[in-house]
Amino acid sequence: MTDEELLVEVALTRLDHPDLDLEEIAALVVRRVGPEGVLEFASRNLAERGELRGPMFASAVEHVMRVVLTLRGPWD
């Protein structure tokens, strides 16, 4: 899944669950991609950070949040 596809998935999930915060949205997205997606996101997080901080699921959620915050751009 590309970063752009991931951002679309997060946006669609947010539309379905407007009351959730970003971390909860990211966790829903990670759950939906299944075990292979969790492994993919966690490995991307490992490659970016140089370390695996916490369990694989939490690391995958961190990756999703990082992608969303990076692509969203700077705050004004």
N, C-alpha and C positions, 0 to 999 in steps of 0.2 A: 504494500500500500504506500503510495507516495504521500509526501507531506500535504499536498493539496487535497488529495482524496481523504486524508485523515481529518483535515480541517472541515471539509464538507460533512463528514460523518459526525463530527462534534457539533456542528451547527444544526444538523437535522435532529440530533439527540436533544439538543438544548430546546428546540422548538417543541418537542414532545414532553419535556420536563422543565418548564420555565422556572420552577421554584427551587431547583437544585443549584448548588454552587459549582464552580468550574471543576474542582477535584472530584465531586460526585458524578458529574457528567463524564469526565475522563474515565472514571472507574466503570461506568456503564458501557462506554465504548470498548474498553479493554475486555470486559466480560463478553461482549457480543462477538469479538473477533476470534474467540476460542483459544485453545492451548497453543496453537501454532502462532497466532498473532501475539499472544502474551510473550512467547519466546522471542519473536522478531523484535517487538518493541523493547523488551528488556535488553536484548543484545545491542540494539542501537544506542540505548542509554549507556551501556557499558562502554561502547566504542567512543561515545562523546565525552564521558566523564573519566574514563580510565579506571573506573572501579564500579562494583555493583553494590549499591547502598541499600541494604534491606532485602526483603524477599523479592522474588521475581515479579509477582503481580504488582507490588508497590513500585518497583523500578519501571515497569511498563506504564503505569499510570503517570509517573514522573515524566517519562518520555512524551506522552501525549500532551501533558500540560506544557512542557517546554516548547513543543512544536506550535501549539496554539498561541502561546504568548509571543513567540518569535515571529510568527506570520501575521499576528495581529498588529504588530508594529509598536513604536514608542507611544507612551501616553502623552497627551498634550497638556 
